[in-house]
Every structure is written in structure tokens, then in C-alpha cells.
Amino acid sequence: MSISTLLWIAAAGPEAAAGVAWETSGAFETYLEARAKSWIDAKVELVVSDDPAASNLDDLGVAKWTMQALKGCEAQAGRTNSTSEQLFVKYMVHWREHIDAAAEEVRRRLRPD
């Protein structure tokens, strides 16, 4: 695990990990939440460390990742939930906002007092 990831984990509070506002909570939603958090954490690490790869993020790539995550979570959970799928997609549509907010929070917490 990189230094940036450790800093992100240490600096990010519960507000940074709010995640999707699920209507139900089961294995499918738990898998989706974990995938989204892991993906966002990785992208925040790129942004905070000024990695040029952060500029490669785009809506099409995120949409493809979102569909793969849904399929993978369905396979893991053994079922799906159309309401949860819709909530997850709506959440991921705002991926830039989630990454920017989390990166700003990390930077804010890492600034000297």
C-alpha cells in the first residue's frame, strides 16, 4: 500500500466515505459499496499525488467500470436489485464530485495548521 493511500485512509473521515444512500442493505449493496469505495480511493490517490493518470478519467471509462462492477457484484451476491442498481448508477454519474470532494478533504487535513 502506498504512502498516499495510507494518508487517504488516515485522513478521510466518515463524511468522505458516505457512499450510496441505499434503500435496502444486503450482500449486493455491500459489494457495490465496497467496489465504489475502492475505486474512488484509488482515483483520489492519483489526484492527491498529482499522477498524470488522473487526467485519463472520463465518463465513458467510468460508465464501463460501473457496468462491470454491477455484473461482478451480481455474481458475488448471487442476485441483483434494480433499485440498488439505479442508485449505484446515479451515484457513479457524479464520480468527479466524489473524487474532487474526497481529494480536497485529504489535502485539507494534510495541510499544516
C-alpha positions, 0 to 999 in steps of 0.5 A: 500500500502506498504512502498516499493511500495510507494518508487517504485512509488516515485522513478521510473521515466518515463524511468522505466515505458516505457512499450510496444512500441505499434503500435496502442493505444486503450482500449486493449493496455491500459489494457495490459499496465496497467496489465504489469505495475502492475505486474512488480511493484509488482515483483520489490517490492519483489526484492527491499525488498529482499522477498524470493518470488522473487526467485519463478519467472520463465518463465513458471509462467510468460508465464501463467500470460501473457496468462491470462492477454491477455484473461482478457484484451480481455474481458475488451476491448471487442476485441483483436489485434494480433499485440498488442498481439505479442508485449505484448508477446515479451515484457513479454519474457524479464520480468527479464530485466524489473524487474532487470532494474526497481529494480536497478533504485529504489535502485539507487535513494534510495541510499544516495548521 
